Amino acid sequence: MRREYLIFVILFLMVVTVDYPIIDSFLSDSFQNPNEGFVSRVIDGDTAIINGKSVRFLGINSPEVGEKGHDIAMNFLKNKIEGKNVTLVFGSERTDLYGRELAYIFLGNENINLESVESGYSNTYFPVGKDSFYDPFASAWRDCLEKNINLCEKSNNTCLEVEKWDTKGQLVVLKNICYFNLNVTGWSVKDEGRKNYIFSEKILLPGEEVFLVPSDWNEPYIWTDTGDSIFVRDSYGKLVYWNTY
């Protein structure tokens, strides 16, 4: 009898000491009211019309129209989910600045957003901070880099070096470390989102440096406080350099 009483006391103490508000907060931040939805149309590699509303996929950013990889990212979604029923899992913010709903999209047990990253159709993108999905997405991107496919395909360039990436000071310094001229026309320096600096006609002399600040993007800032990544790509869209924080 004494043993059963002791077990009861322990269980009672566990119940009354658990901080339910913290648990509820964690759950609501991670999974807010999963909904079922019908995908009537795919807009591009990270946006679709679901239940008549525009939905921006969380955790990813795919190439814009005219950028390398746009078509295959869009076709991946079309083939995967267009005309099908999916599950939407909302994050801590339900809509973005454009009124689009923000969600992770599941087809059965498949996380479509995650699959897009792993296949190199999108890069990771967490503009308002890293949520509970971040770690598997970061792992998927690294797997993609190992596979060397699509957006993760590495450039053959060995001359352009990122000498400095100062996220606090909002400064990027690039340098031609080779002994010959390097034509970087059409090369780009991009964040996780839409801020994409593209070099116009530019040839770097041996040892020459280029300093890039937000005004070169016509932006007040580039690198966010909540975490970001840098992608340097050659004129073929292949990855010269990548880093994250």
Summary of the structure (lengths in Angstrom):
residues: 245
radius of gyration: 22.3
end to end distance: 56.3
largest distance: 86.4
contacts: 710
relative contact order: 0.12
helix: 27%
strand: 36%
